[in-house]
Amino acid sequence: MKTSLNYSLCAVAVSGLLGSGAVYAQENEATVERIEVTGSRIKRNDLEGASPVAVISRDDIAKSGFSNLQQIMERNPATGVGTFSTRGNSQDSTANGGAAISLRGFGSDATLVLINGRRVSVSAFAENIANSFVDINSIPVAAIERVEILKDGASAVYGSDAVAGVVNIILRKDYEGAELSVSHGGTTGPSYDETAASFVWGTQTDTASATLILDYFKNTSISGAEMGRFGTANQEPYGGLDQRSSRGFPGNFVVNGEVTIDPDCPADRAFGQTCVYDYGPYGLMMPAAERIGAIFQGSQELSDQVEGYLELGVQHNRSEAGGAATPLDGDAGLTVPASHPNNPFGTDIEINRLRTVDAGPRQWDIESDTLRLVVGLRGNINNWDWDVSAQKARSESMQTGNKNQGWVRTDFLQEQINLGNYNPFGGIYNSPEVIDAITTSLVRRGESHLTAYSASITGDAFSLGEHMVSMAAGVEYREEDAFDQPDDQFQRGLIFGTESVSAQAARDQYAAYLEFLVPLTDTLELTLAGRYDHYSDFGSTTNPQAAIQWRPRENFTLRASYGQGFRAPSLAQIGLGPSQESNFFTDTYRCPTADPSNPACAATDYTIVFVGSEGLQPEESETWNIGAVWQISDAWDISADIWSITQDNKIDKNDFQSVYAAECNNQASTICVRLDPLPGQSLGELSRLYNSYVNISSQEANGVDLSTAYRMNLEDMGLLRLSLDWSYLNEFEKNGIDYTGEYNYPQHRWVASADWTIGDWGLVASVNYISEFEDYAEPSEVESTKTRSIDAQWLLDLQARYNFNDKTQFVLGLNNALDQDPPFAIGDSNGDLYGYASSVHNPRGQFIYAKMTYRF
């Protein structure tokens, strides 16, 4: 009973983080067990499926040298494009401390993340205002047995979100004994280090098993000030743009109807009537984090045919975010009376651009707690495997900022200015007593909950000629809710320069699915699946899938699949309240030509305000895959797949630039809100731009995956294993524009490795390659404008290991061994301002680590 319920992996899963060509199988004595492979609910006696499944094994994870799942996924060719992470989080991010997975560059909301084949609760804080995601930072690496990556749509099997594929994280279980691991590492450049420790304990009997895993991870921070050229918003000396902020220290003011620079602005920061400010050194390239978690898995046979099981996981994470001091503009409505003792202008004035640097940089402390509990029964009756389960999951997050962390309230500031206590002129640092009077504390809270029930059966349904048709069927019910509540001071408009999110929604969903595995001949089989989902907020959807597999030779297999899929609107999207984000752009209606003397031409991050949209419908998708697996010999295997994904009706933000073009040349617009114009002006300063989420976008991509592994027995010189995992992006089209080879969409990504084992020694060398791609261009100019090329990047990782005995292992490794900087990029003048493409390249530099593992 126990072995019949264990997982195994398909023999065609030859790719992984290091291009793993290993085949995973578990056997009981003389027969191969019935197993379940990601992408199918049917348990079967052979180990092959018709859909491509890549595997990152526990051994692959250990040899990567990474201590968290985010870093591992960034190196994988299929998941490395667009993976959202903590890297570069600032006080403006809406999901600080979290990390997500994005398959094929389609975004984290198009990738379904499972734990042991089941859904988990989404992060309480959505990414990029309203994109819900599973926070992989809540999954400790020490608890992972393997990661299965289904690189194919699977809504017919799993439901919503499986548009670009599925990442199924399988946790360790059925462990016997105990294991203690401790690791520590640090960079050779900026002062940064990581510490990790884990303890695994397990015991088994003939009728029961229990596994407990404790995990701890901590890393320090790297600030922009430590990053040299990658920590400044002025990239002009390196060939980029000067993106320093127009909200300066000192600032500028409206004096007698004209914008006038502070007379004490240093000459090297004075551009016309603007005093610029470099916010780059205050950002966090890597925020400090600390995570501690525990996972327990147990099972108990209740009879010869029934087994009960339990999964319990808890995780507590702490992190931080940081950024420059509060930026203020005319929208804050701050004035300085003529009677102010420090007013150099002798008349009542308005503060137009000012940054309260003396109050300190803004900082957030973030804490999140996740809980996951699964209880169930499973068994076998008349050769049918059945499973019933219930799950409760919760994610809670709290984001706080105190009075010592730079949070300035505008009404408090105005009061101190009126009293003559606060001096806003000359870049003066005001007294601690005055700073205490203008600052405040903030709290943002978020929660998400998931309650789910499922029941399924799988087995041989009926005979078709000489073959048995296998079937899987199941029903599911799920309730989910989420809310994100910003501090009331944001809602009242008293805090400036920081993004805020407000959202609250709940819904329930039920589904039924059916899957058949039909052997047409001894070498040809057909898989048919269909699923019906009903959501309380938008209605129903039905999605089919078909796959075929033909094995003309024992060592050669052809496969193909086609499926339709969907993604339901996220809870954050359907329940979005007034939420703000900032985007850097130029108000071209007030600055038609570049003119340093025109204050409207200064680089400015403008506020975009979002609210929820009525009537959002699910996104729709189609996927297909055609591939082959060739087991050339016992030592050499190779697989190749051509894949395609089309996603329509995608929920996205309206293009704010289109909204700007249509609305912002009208002073009376209620969508593009402007302040009153100054004398002689027809348009006032841009205050805020209102936007919304709609079913507006489409994405289409296709490409080729190739994986191969070769094992060489060197006799007395040990065993050498060579592997390659390569992904080629042939086309990535969004809203009719082809981004292939453009900014953030390199065409080639691959990882090649050599793993040599001799006696108690082992050496691994791995090369990660990202091809060149074009620098940023406006979407309307992508296909018509040729920009500079961002160079390709090669990263070399090295690791050596030594087994002192069968219980103790020591590992020493070097990631980015050649200390390669990220290739220079001018960037998109919004998220990427520091001379590199942050979603593709990591500027951390060379990292050396050591790890000791003891089993007892």
MARLUMTI-30318 format. One record per residue (C-alpha): x, y, z; residue number from 1. Coordinates in steps of 0.05 Angstrom, whole numbers, plus 5000, padded with zeros to 4 digits. Last residue first. Layout:
<recs>
      X      Y      Z   num
      X      Y      Z   NUM
...
</recs>
This chain:
<recs>
      X      Y      Z   num
   5457   5203   5233   856
   5470   5245   5171   855
   5517   5304   5171   854
   5519   5359   5118   853
   5569   5415   5115   852
   5564   5473   5065   851
   5612   5526   5040   850
   5599   5587   4998   849
   5633   5637   4951   848
   5593   5689   4912   847
   5620   5731   4854   846
   5575   5788   4832   845
   5506   5808   4857   844
   5488   5845   4793   843
   5436   5794   4770   842
   5413   5798   4697   841
   5346   5784   4665   840
   5292   5820   4706   839
   5342   5875   4727   838
   5363   5896   4657   837
   5426   5936   4672   836
   5450   6008   4677   835
   5414   6032   4739   834
   5346   6057   4717   833
   5309   5993   4702   832
   5239   5998   4731   831
   5222   6064   4697   830
   5271   6094   4647   829
   5268   6029   4606   828
   5341   6013   4609   827
   5406   6041   4581   826
   5434   5971   4588   825
   5505   5949   4606   824
   5518   5875   4611   823
   5514   5848   4683   822
   5582   5845   4717   821
   5621   5780   4713   820
   5657   5757   4776   819
   5694   5700   4740   818
   5667   5648   4790   817
   5595   5671   4782   816
   5577   5622   4837   815
   5636   5591   4875   814
   5630   5528   4915   813
   5656   5487   4974   812
   5618   5425   4997   811
   5633   5379   5056   810
   5597   5313   5066   809
   5590   5270   5128   808
   5551   5206   5139   807
   5579   5156   5088   806
   5649   5180   5104   805
   5690   5243   5093   804
   5651   5254   5029   803
   5683   5312   4991   802
   5649   5363   4946   801
   5675   5415   4897   800
   5632   5467   4862   799
   5642   5516   4805   798
   5593   5564   4772   797
   5610   5602   4708   796
   5566   5657   4681   795
   5564   5678   4608   794
   5526   5740   4587   793
   5506   5765   4518   792
   5513   5839   4505   791
   5456   5888   4504   790
   5448   5913   4433   789
   5436   5986   4416   788
   5369   6006   4388   787
   5338   5992   4320   786
   5270   6025   4314   785
   5211   6001   4272   784
   5191   5937   4307   783
   5199   5962   4378   782
   5176   6034   4363   781
   5104   6032   4388   780
   5126   5991   4448   779
   5177   6045   4467   778
   5247   6018   4459   777
   5292   5984   4511   776
   5359   5954   4492   775
   5360   5897   4442   774
   5380   5826   4461   773
   5444   5786   4470   772
   5442   5714   4491   771
   5437   5688   4562   770
   5485   5631   4580   769
   5495   5594   4645   768
   5558   5551   4649   767
   5564   5496   4702   766
   5625   5462   4730   765
   5616   5407   4782   764
   5671   5368   4819   763
   5663   5307   4863   762
   5709   5270   4910   761
   5696   5208   4953   760
   5717   5162   4896   759
   5717   5200   4831   758
   5655   5239   4810   757
   5656   5289   4753   756
   5596   5333   4737   755
   5600   5375   4673   754
   5546   5426   4661   753
   5511   5466   4607   752
   5455   5516   4620   751
   5420   5550   4563   750
   5382   5613   4543   749
   5375   5637   4472   748
   5325   5687   4442   747
   5333   5741   4494   746
   5266   5774   4514   745
   5280   5827   4568   744
   5286   5882   4515   743
   5279   5856   4445   742
   5303   5789   4417   741
   5232   5769   4403   740
   5187   5827   4423   739
   5139   5821   4364   738
   5083   5871   4371   737
   5011   5849   4357   736
   4988   5860   4429   735
   5046   5818   4454   734
   5087   5773   4409   733
   5143   5728   4431   732
   5172   5688   4374   731
   5228   5638   4364   730
   5250   5633   4436   729
   5304   5579   4441   728
   5313   5540   4505   727
   5374   5497   4520   726
   5387   5446   4575   725
   5455   5412   4567   724
   5488   5355   4604   723
   5554   5321   4614   722
   5566   5267   4667   721
   5635   5241   4683   720
   5645   5178   4726   719
   5710   5157   4759   718
   5782   5160   4735   717
   5793   5086   4748   716
   5740   5069   4695   715
   5722   5134   4660   714
   5649   5115   4655   713
   5619   5170   4612   712
   5547   5193   4622   711
   5513   5237   4570   710
   5454   5284   4580   709
   5410   5321   4530   708
   5357   5374   4531   707
   5329   5416   4474   706
   5270   5464   4478   705
   5243   5501   4417   704
   5201   5563   4410   703
   5133   5594   4408   702
   5100   5655   4438   701
   5034   5691   4435   700
   5007   5743   4483   699
   4942   5783   4480   698
   4919   5844   4518   697
   4853   5880   4530   696
   4810   5847   4582   695
   4810   5909   4626   694
   4846   5936   4687   693
   4838   6010   4702   692
   4871   6079   4697   691
   4867   6148   4728   690
   4926   6195   4717   689
   4949   6239   4773   688
   4974   6310   4787   687
   5003   6334   4721   686
   5026   6406   4728   685
   4979   6457   4698   684
   4963   6466   4625   683
   4949   6531   4588   682
   5007   6568   4620   681
   5019   6643   4622   680
   5005   6648   4696   679
   5011   6580   4729   678
   4962   6525   4710   677
   4916   6496   4764   676
   4937   6426   4781   675
   4923   6371   4730   674
   4879   6309   4731   673
   4882   6262   4671   672
   4818   6223   4678   671
   4774   6281   4700   670
   4797   6323   4641   669
   4788   6399   4648   668
   4860   6417   4631   667
   4855   6376   4567   666
   4920   6355   4532   665
   4924   6298   4582   664
   4865   6257   4557   663
   4880   6218   4494   662
   4955   6217   4495   661
   4957   6203   4570   660
   4908   6146   4563   659
   4951   6117   4508   658
   5013   6126   4551   657
   4977   6093   4609   656
   4968   6030   4569   655
   4906   6001   4600   654
   4928   5953   4653   653
   4922   5880   4636   652
   4873   5823   4636   651
   4888   5777   4577   650
   4831   5765   4529   649
   4877   5720   4490   648
   4937   5676   4507   647
   4971   5635   4453   646
   5026   5585   4472   645
   5069   5545   4424   644
   5120   5490   4434   643
   5171   5451   4393   642
   5203   5397   4435   641
   5270   5360   4434   640
   5295   5304   4478   639
   5363   5270   4483   638
   5391   5210   4519   637
   5461   5181   4525   636
   5490   5129   4573   635
   5441   5072   4565   634
   5442   5086   4491   633
   5408   5132   4441   632
   5347   5142   4486   631
   5312   5188   4438   630
   5253   5230   4461   629
   5212   5270   4410   628
   5169   5331   4411   627
   5107   5368   4388   626
   5073   5416   4436   625
   5008   5455   4433   624
   4977   5509   4474   623
   4913   5550   4470   622
   4893   5605   4519   621
   4835   5644   4547   620
   4833   5698   4600   619
   4773   5698   4645   618
   4724   5757   4642   617
   4726   5822   4680   616
   4655   5851   4686   615
   4667   5910   4730   614
   4737   5940   4737   613
   4774   5954   4802   612
   4808   6020   4812   611
   4877   6045   4792   610
   4913   6111   4804   609
   4976   6128   4765   608
   5023   6177   4800   607
   5079   6210   4761   606
   5152   6195   4768   605
   5188   6256   4742   604
   5250   6268   4699   603
   5253   6344   4687   602
   5221   6371   4624   601
   5165   6406   4662   600
   5218   6450   4695   599
   5233   6482   4628   598
   5305   6509   4629   597
   5332   6440   4611   596
   5292   6441   4546   595
   5275   6377   4509   594
   5218   6392   4462   593
   5142   6387   4473   592
   5150   6395   4548   591
   5081   6414   4576   590
   5044   6366   4529   589
   5104   6321   4532   588
   5095   6306   4607   587
   5157   6262   4609   586
   5154   6192   4639   585
   5173   6155   4702   584
   5116   6113   4729   583
   5089   6110   4800   582
   5035   6065   4827   581
   4971   6078   4865   580
   4911   6038   4887   579
   4838   6059   4897   578
   4802   5993   4908   577
   4815   5928   4872   576
   4766   5871   4885   575
   4763   5840   4816   574
   4837   5849   4803   573
   4862   5831   4872   572
   4819   5768   4872   571
   4853   5748   4807   570
   4812   5743   4743   569
   4806   5670   4724   568
   4860   5642   4678   567
   4841   5596   4622   566
   4863   5537   4581   565
   4855   5499   4516   564
   4898   5440   4500   563
   4939   5405   4447   562
   4993   5351   4455   561
   5045   5315   4414   560
   5094   5259   4427   559
   5145   5217   4388   558
   5185   5163   4424   557
   5250   5127   4408   556
   5286   5073   4448   555
   5237   5016   4440   554
   5222   5037   4369   553
   5159   5065   4337   552
   5137   5093   4405   551
   5078   5138   4392   550
   5047   5186   4442   549
   4984   5227   4433   548
   4955   5284   4474   547
   4887   5317   4478   546
   4861   5372   4524   545
   4793   5402   4535   544
   4771   5464   4574   543
   4701   5483   4599   542
   4686   5551   4630   541
   4632   5576   4677   540
   4609   5640   4710   539
   4642   5706   4727   538
   4639   5716   4802   537
   4615   5650   4831   536
   4664   5610   4790   535
   4645   5545   4754   534
   4698   5499   4725   533
   4689   5441   4677   532
   4749   5398   4658   531
   4766   5354   4599   530
   4820   5303   4585   529
   4838   5256   4528   528
   4903   5216   4525   527
   4919   5173   4464   526
   4968   5115   4460   525
   5009   5084   4404   524
   5062   5029   4411   523
   5022   4967   4433   522
   4962   4995   4396   521
   4906   5045   4410   520
   4923   5050   4484   519
   4871   5100   4511   518
   4888   5141   4573   517
   4824   5176   4594   516
   4814   5239   4637   515
   4753   5269   4670   514
   4746   5333   4709   513
   4696   5366   4755   512
   4699   5435   4784   511
   4672   5480   4839   510
   4690   5552   4855   509
   4678   5602   4911   508
   4692   5676   4914   507
   4720   5731   4957   506
   4746   5802   4946   505
   4784   5859   4979   504
   4836   5906   4950   503
   4874   5970   4967   502
   4945   5981   4944   501
   4994   6036   4957   500
   5054   6063   4919   499
   5098   6114   4954   498
   5114   6186   4935   497
   5067   6222   4983   496
   5032   6206   5048   495
   4974   6250   5072   494
   4925   6232   5017   493
   4870   6208   5063   492
   4875   6137   5036   491
   4950   6136   5048   490
   4939   6159   5120   489
   4888   6103   5129   488
   4944   6052   5123   487
   4935   6003   5066   486
   4888   5943   5069   485
   4899   5883   5024   484
   4844   5832   5025   483
   4838   5761   5000   482
   4786   5706   4995   481
   4783   5635   4971   480
   4733   5578   4972   479
   4746   5515   4933   478
   4708   5453   4912   477
   4737   5396   4872   476
   4710   5335   4835   475
   4749   5278   4805   474
   4758   5228   4750   473
   4817   5188   4725   472
   4812   5133   4672   471
   4853   5077   4643   470
   4832   5041   4579   469
   4856   4969   4580   468
   4885   4938   4518   467
   4871   4874   4478   466
   4810   4904   4443   465
   4790   4964   4483   464
   4781   4941   4555   463
   4746   4981   4609   462
   4759   5030   4666   461
   4829   5014   4692   460
   4844   5059   4751   459
   4838   5129   4780   458
   4792   5160   4831   457
   4786   5230   4858   456
   4756   5272   4914   455
   4773   5343   4931   454
   4759   5396   4984   453
   4790   5465   4988   452
   4793   5524   5035   451
   4840   5580   5017   450
   4853   5645   5054   449
   4889   5709   5037   448
   4909   5764   5085   447
   4939   5834   5081   446
   4958   5889   5128   445
   4992   5956   5116   444
   5015   5996   5177   443
   5046   6066   5179   442
   5081   6108   5232   441
   5089   6184   5227   440
   5139   6239   5214   439
   5132   6315   5218   438
   5140   6325   5293   437
   5198   6276   5300   436
   5235   6314   5246   435
   5225   6378   5286   434
   5255   6347   5349   433
   5312   6316   5309   432
   5332   6385   5285   431
   5327   6405   5212   430
   5379   6387   5161   429
   5385   6446   5113   428
   5384   6434   5038   427
   5380   6509   5026   426
   5307   6519   5042   425
   5252   6476   5073   424
   5265   6502   5144   423
   5217   6471   5194   422
   5203   6508   5258   421
   5171   6572   5230   420
   5104   6554   5260   419
   5073   6552   5190   418
   5129   6505   5167   417
   5116   6459   5227   416
   5041   6456   5210   415
   5055   6444   5137   414
   5100   6384   5155   413
   5047   6354   5200   412
   4995   6362   5144   411
   5044   6331   5094   410
   5059   6269   5135   409
   5131   6245   5129   408
   5151   6172   5133   407
   5227   6170   5138   406
   5240   6107   5178   405
   5248   6135   5249   404
   5173   6148   5256   403
   5157   6075   5241   402
   5143   6037   5178   401
   5103   5972   5177   400
   5084   5919   5127   399
   5042   5861   5151   398
   5029   5796   5114   397
   4983   5737   5125   396
   4977   5675   5082   395
   4928   5620   5098   394
   4914   5549   5076   393
   4862   5498   5094   392
   4858   5433   5056   391
   4810   5374   5055   390
   4823   5307   5022   389
   4792   5247   4988   388
   4834   5197   4948   387
   4817   5135   4908   386
   4858   5082   4872   385
   4815   5032   4835   384
   4839   4959   4834   383
   4774   4934   4865   382
   4782   4984   4922   381
   4847   5020   4936   380
   4864   5073   4986   379
   4868   5146   5005   378
   4845   5187   5063   377
   4860   5260   5074   376
   4885   5318   5115   375
   4921   5379   5086   374
   4943   5439   5128   373
   4981   5499   5102   372
   5000   5560   5142   371
   5037   5622   5118   370
   5064   5680   5158   369
   5091   5745   5130   368
   5131   5802   5161   367
   5153   5864   5124   366
   5193   5923   5152   365
   5190   5983   5107   364
   5239   6040   5099   363
   5237   6111   5074   362
   5304   6148   5073   361
   5316   6200   5127   360
   5276   6259   5153   359
   5332   6306   5131   358
   5323   6283   5060   357
   5253   6313   5057   356
   5252   6319   4981   355
   5225   6382   4948   354
   5193   6403   4883   353
   5138   6457   4877   352
   5134   6486   4947   351
   5089   6546   4941   350
   5109   6617   4959   349
   5085   6676   5002   348
   5135   6733   4994   347
   5203   6754   5020   346
   5241   6707   4973   345
   5294   6681   5021   344
   5243   6648   5069   343
   5283   6627   5130   342
   5245   6665   5184   341
   5177   6647   5153   340
   5137   6712   5149   339
   5129   6707   5074   338
   5089   6644   5085   337
   5113   6577   5058   336
   5063   6533   5022   335
   5051   6459   5014   334
   4994   6435   4968   333
   5020   6363   4963   332
   5003   6363   4889   331
   5057   6415   4879   330
   5111   6363   4890   329
   5140   6323   4947   328
   5189   6265   4946   327
   5198   6226   5012   326
   5269   6203   5024   325
   5301   6150   4981   324
   5284   6077   4983   323
   5280   6016   5026   322
   5248   5948   5033   321
   5254   5898   5089   320
   5244   5824   5102   319
   5218   5775   5153   318
   5188   5707   5137   317
   5150   5658   5181   316
   5131   5591   5152   315
   5084   5535   5173   314
   5070   5469   5137   313
   5026   5411   5156   312
   5012   5350   5112   311
   4972   5292   5138   310
   4955   5223   5113   309
   4905   5167   5126   308
   4912   5100   5092   307
   4857   5051   5071   306
   4859   4983   5038   305
   4895   4937   5089   304
   4867   4980   5145   303
   4881   5046   5178   302
   4951   5053   5149   301
   4982   5116   5177   300
   5016   5173   5140   299
   5057   5233   5160   298
   5085   5297   5132   297
   5111   5354   5175   296
   5139   5420   5149   295
   5173   5474   5191   294
   5195   5544   5172   293
   5243   5601   5187   292
   5259   5658   5141   291
   5303   5720   5149   290
   5312   5773   5097   289
   5355   5834   5083   288
   5339   5868   5017   287
   5383   5856   4956   286
   5390   5914   4908   285
   5362   5958   4962   284
   5351   6031   4942   283
   5383   6089   4977   282
   5443   6097   4931   281
   5397   6107   4871   280
   5357   6168   4895   279
   5403   6218   4861   278
   5371   6287   4867   277
   5361   6342   4816   276
   5353   6417   4829   275
   5308   6443   4773   274
   5302   6515   4749   273
   5353   6505   4693   272
   5391   6443   4712   271
   5424   6452   4779   270
   5456   6390   4808   269
   5529   6404   4792   268
   5519   6478   4812   267
   5496   6461   4882   266
   5425   6486   4898   265
   5432   6544   4947   264
   5389   6592   4907   263
   5330   6544   4909   262
   5304   6541   4838   261
   5246   6585   4817   260
   5182   6563   4782   259
   5143   6626   4765   258
   5076   6651   4789   257
   5103   6701   4839   256
   5149   6648   4868   255
   5132   6575   4855   254
   5187   6536   4889   253
   5247   6491   4876   252
   5284   6438   4916   251
   5346   6433   4959   250
   5344   6373   4962   249
   5309   6353   4898   248
   5245   6327   4869   247
   5268   6331   4797   246
   5295   6260   4805   245
   5360   6235   4775   244
   5349   6195   4711   243
   5412   6217   4675   242
   5413   6168   4617   241
   5464   6116   4594   240
   5534   6117   4565   239
   5572   6104   4630   238
   5579   6177   4651   237
   5505   6187   4635   236
   5481   6132   4683   235
   5457   6181   4735   234
   5407   6140   4775   233
   5464   6111   4815   232
   5473   6042   4846   231
   5498   6001   4788   230
   5558   6047   4778   229
   5581   6033   4849   228
   5538   5979   4881   227
   5550   5993   4954   226
   5507   6057   4955   225
   5452   6019   4920   224
   5444   5977   4983   223
   5462   5904   4991   222
   5427   5869   5047   221
   5441   5810   5094   220
   5414   5741   5083   219
   5381   5691   5129   218
   5352   5621   5120   217
   5326   5570   5169   216
   5292   5503   5156   215
   5260   5449   5200   214
   5236   5385   5166   213
   5195   5331   5200   212
   5179   5264   5167   211
   5131   5211   5193   210
   5114   5141   5168   209
   5064   5087   5186   208
   5044   5015   5172   207
   5108   4976   5162   206
   5146   5026   5204   205
   5180   5090   5185   204
   5218   5147   5218   203
   5240   5215   5196   202
   5282   5275   5216   201
   5308   5331   5173   200
   5345   5392   5202   199
   5363   5453   5161   198
   5411   5511   5164   197
   5424   5570   5118   196
   5467   5632   5122   195
   5475   5683   5066   194
   5525   5740   5060   193
   5533   5809   5030   192
   5588   5862   5036   191
   5595   5886   4965   190
   5649   5850   4925   189
   5673   5780   4945   188
   5602   5759   4960   187
   5584   5714   5017   186
   5569   5643   5038   185
   5546   5600   5095   184
   5518   5530   5099   183
   5493   5483   5153   182
   5460   5416   5143   181
   5434   5365   5194   180
   5403   5299   5173   179
   5364   5247   5212   178
   5340   5176   5202   177
   5289   5147   5153   176
   5252   5194   5106   175
   5184   5175   5079   174
   5174   5247   5057   173
   5209   5304   5020   172
   5164   5354   4987   171
   5145   5355   4913   170
   5140   5424   4882   169
   5096   5423   4820   168
   5109   5480   4772   167
   5055   5481   4719   166
   5052   5509   4649   165
   5043   5572   4607   164
   4968   5575   4618   163
   4960   5533   4682   162
   4927   5592   4717   161
   4857   5562   4725   160
   4841   5488   4723   159
   4887   5430   4741   158
   4875   5376   4689   157
   4840   5411   4631   156
   4878   5474   4651   155
   4944   5440   4635   154
   4984   5482   4587   153
   5053   5453   4573   152
   5123   5460   4602   151
   5106   5417   4663   150
   5162   5434   4712   149
   5172   5382   4766   148
   5212   5406   4826   147
   5245   5355   4870   146
   5251   5330   4942   145
   5240   5400   4970   144
   5239   5410   5046   143
   5309   5438   5051   142
   5290   5490   4999   141
   5239   5522   5045   140
   5174   5542   5010   139
   5147   5610   5034   138
   5197   5646   4989   137
   5158   5614   4932   136
   5103   5666   4942   135
   5045   5641   4900   134
   5020   5698   4857   133
   4965   5750   4850   132
   4975   5805   4800   131
   4938   5868   4823   130
   4985   5926   4840   129
   5050   5901   4808   128
   5052   5840   4854   127
   4995   5825   4901   126
   5005   5825   4976   125
   4969   5768   5014   124
   5009   5719   4973   123
   4967   5664   4942   122
   4942   5603   4979   121
   4964   5535   4956   120
   4940   5489   4901   119
   4953   5415   4905   118
   5000   5367   4867   117
   5049   5359   4924   116
   5055   5434   4927   115
   5028   5468   4865   114
   5047   5531   4827   113
   5006   5549   4765   112
   5041   5596   4717   111
   5002   5649   4679   110
   4998   5698   4738   109
   5074   5695   4746   108
   5084   5726   4679   107
   5084   5699   4607   106
   5161   5699   4603   105
   5163   5626   4584   104
   5144   5604   4655   103
   5143   5658   4709   102
   5155   5638   4781   101
   5145   5683   4841   100
   5182   5719   4896    99
   5158   5759   4957    98
   5191   5805   5007    97
   5158   5868   4980    96
   5096   5857   4939    95
   5072   5926   4920    94
   5140   5955   4905    93
   5150   6030   4916    92
   5188   6022   4982    91
   5240   5984   4942    90
   5250   5913   4918    89
   5312   5908   4874    88
   5318   5833   4880    87
   5258   5806   4918    86
   5236   5767   4858    85
   5189   5764   4798    84
   5211   5714   4745    83
   5205   5749   4678    82
   5249   5701   4639    81
   5286   5650   4682    80
   5231   5598   4683    79
   5245   5559   4619    78
   5321   5570   4618    77
   5330   5555   4693    76
   5378   5603   4726    75
   5325   5648   4756    74
   5288   5588   4782    73
   5346   5567   4827    72
   5354   5638   4855    71
   5281   5642   4874    70
   5281   5573   4905    69
   5329   5592   4960    68
   5397   5567   4983    67
   5434   5565   4917    66
   5497   5523   4908    65
   5471   5493   4843    64
   5498   5424   4862    63
   5450   5417   4921    62
   5390   5436   4877    61
   5410   5387   4824    60
   5416   5331   4876    59
   5346   5348   4901    58
   5322   5340   4831    57
   5301   5395   4783    56
   5257   5357   4734    55
   5231   5378   4666    54
   5164   5350   4642    53
   5146   5351   4568    52
   5075   5323   4555    51
   5060   5255   4525    50
   5078   5215   4587    49
   5129   5161   4603    48
   5140   5120   4666    47
   5101   5056   4654    46
   5052   5025   4702    45
   5002   5083   4704    44
   4968   5130   4752    43
   4922   5177   4716    42
   4916   5248   4741    41
   4961   5276   4687    40
   5005   5338   4679    39
   5053   5321   4735    38
   5064   5245   4735    37
   5026   5196   4778    36
   5055   5127   4792    35
   5034   5054   4790    34
   5092   5014   4818    33
   5143   4977   4776    32
   5144   4904   4793    31
   5198   4856   4818    30
   5215   4880   4889    29
   5177   4945   4897    28
   5203   4997   4849    27
   5214   5071   4851    26
   5232   5108   4787    25
   5269   5171   4769    24
   5308   5178   4705    23
   5368   5224   4707    22
   5384   5268   4647    21
   5391   5331   4688    20
   5403   5393   4646    19
   5434   5430   4705    18
   5369   5462   4728    17
   5329   5407   4696    16
   5319   5370   4631    15
   5313   5296   4618    14
   5242   5284   4640    13
   5227   5231   4587    12
   5231   5175   4638    11
   5170   5200   4675    10
   5176   5214   4748     9
   5157   5175   4811     8
   5110   5187   4868     7
   5094   5140   4925     6
   5024   5112   4934     5
   5037   5041   4912     4
   5097   5039   4958     3
   5055   5048   5020     2
   5000   5000   5000     1
</recs>
